Amino acid sequence: MSKIRVSAPGKVILHGEHSVVYDKLAVAASLGLRTRLEYCEEGAGLRVEFGDLGLTQCYNFKDVHQLLSTQIPLTQPTAYYNLTHPELLDHDKITEIVEKFVDLNRHEPKQRQALVSFFYLFFAIVGSTDSNLSDGFKLAVRSDLTVGAGTGSSASFAVAIAAFLLHFVKVKKFKSKNLYKSLDLNVDNLQNFDTTELDLVSKWAFQSERIIHGTPSGVDNTICTFGGLVSFRKGTRPQKITLSSKITLILIDTNTPRDTKTLVGKVATKRAKYRPIIDAILDAMDHTTISALDYFQKMETSDVSGETYDALGELADLNQNLLRCLGVSHPKLDQACEILATFGLHCKLTGAGGGGCAICVVPPSVKGVEKAITELKLNGFGAVLTDLGGCGVRVD
């Protein structure tokens, strides 16, 4: 084995951002834009290249082996743990161990987050096995997604890493260390991931998302793992929606950075101060999402009518205005909505808001989409036409 290639899609939340944190419904879909990871055996240590973050870092195997030999902090006895049980990890203690290994002072914030996320998964997964790494290797990650723009870049990254590590353990046929529960993986299927493995990849990616987002909803890692279009409510299994026709989307990048954790905290603070008002907004967002889901589900069984796209456009406008009421929009997001409205299109933010990205579902009947994209670009936006609902994480 000289190379392994894995890729995972980005995602957009179509409806339900912020409200999903408070147990409301969300609808999300994978993007045609992906994060790609390549493992290549070379050199004499571990080399990570996160090209989109301008990061290349080398680690010698002496330090790597020392990390992997450290006992993994757990909330239950070691006999209950193997890599199929990420829920048993002591998250804070593992993060502390990994942060010391990474040496946070040497890197920029986004580089630090990426390294901690990678080594968290590497330590807790590979460190639970009898691995005896001797062949040097390079791990290169590149993405079509803009970092921190609301398109699931961190989740796509985490899913790609978790899927690679699971596949790596299978290919190498590693077993659990003696102190941990024995491991039984399907090593005969190396072409892709079965449903059980996808569930596991999503759970591991969620652990990584906790490092970056604090209290993630679980939507991002779910959609980046499984792909397609799903409805999702916190604490329940995602429900997949099969589309009978392709949905085209304009993805608009405001080129305005924002921080998800800060924006989620902003909503929580406002809710604590104005609880009845904010809860009414969150309930309205839930009803908006439920209505949108009803129209998406109609796409499973019938040709999509103009009436369906009209309704989805109206619901996008409603949701955008509710998000404005929560205080998570941004002047650039509002400007994008205004520009697209002149072309008869409907736009809303996606993700945390405060900048980042916006989305616009394009009805097949609408003409002049390229002119709309040109106008967005002339006003300083990034804009790309892509499809919704592509496949999830895969071995390439």
C-alpha positions, 0 to 999 in steps of 0.5 A: 500500500503506497497511497490512500485517497479519501474525499468528503463533501461540504454542506449547506444548511438549507433551513434550520441554522441556529434553531437546530441548536434548540432542538428544532428541525434542520434541512441540509444538503451536501455540496458538489465541492469536496475536501480531498485527502491523500496518504502517501508513504514516503520519508522517515516521519509524519508530514502533514500538509494542509495546503489551504491553511498554508501549513506544512509540519513534520513530526519525527516518529519518536515523538509520534510513538510517545503520543500513541503510547500514552493511555487514552483518557476515558470516562469508563474502564479501558476494557469497554473501549476500542475505536468503535466507542468514541462516546467513552472518551474524556474529551477535555483531557484528550484535547489537553494532551494533544494541545501539548503535543502540537505546541500551540504557540508555533501556529496561527489559530486556524492552523492550530485548530486543524492540527489539534483536530487531526491529532485528536483523532489520530491519537484516539483511533490509532493510539487504541491499536497495536500499531507500530508505525515504521514507514514514514508517510505524508498526509496532504489535505486540500479543499474546494471549500472556503475555510470558515464560510459556513459550508462545512469546511471543518466538518468536511475536514474532520470526516475525511480525516476520520474516514482515512484513519478508519480505512488506514486501520483496516488496511493495516489490519491493526488490532486493539491494544491488550488493555482495550476491548477487542476490535472486529472490523470488516477488513474484506471491504476496502473499496468503500464504507458500509452503513455501520462504518459511516455511522462511526465516521460521523461520530468521530467527526463530531468529536473533532467538531467539538474542538472547533465549535464547542457545542456543535449541532451534529448536522455538519458531520452528518451531512458530510459523512452521508451526503445527499439531502437530510432532515435532522433534529438534534438527538435523532437519526437523520432522515434521508431525502431522495430527489427525483431531479437535480437541484442547482444552487448558487453558492455566494461567498461574502469574503467576510470571515466570522466565528461560529462559536461567537455567533451561537453564543450571541444567540444564546445571550439574546435568548437569555435576555429576551426568552419569550421573543427569541423562542417565538422566532425559533418556533417560526423558523421551525415551522418554516423548515417543516414547510420547506421539508414538505416541498423537498419531499414532494421532489422524491416522487414527482417532477418539480413544478414551478409552484414548488420552486416559488414556495421554496423561494418564499420560504428562503425569504422568510427564513432570512428575515427571521435570521436577521431578527436573531442578529446573525445576518450581515450587510454583505449578506443582505446586499447579496439578497438584494442583488439576486432579487433583481434577477427574480432569485431568492437568497438566504445565509447558510451556516452561522451567518455574520458573513460567510456564505449565502445560498440561492436555489435556482429554478430551471425556468429562471434565465440569466443566472450567469448574469446574476453571478457576474453581478455578484462578482462585480460587487466583490462576492465569490459566486459558483454554480454547484449541485446539491445532494451529491455522495458522502465520504468515499474512498477515491 
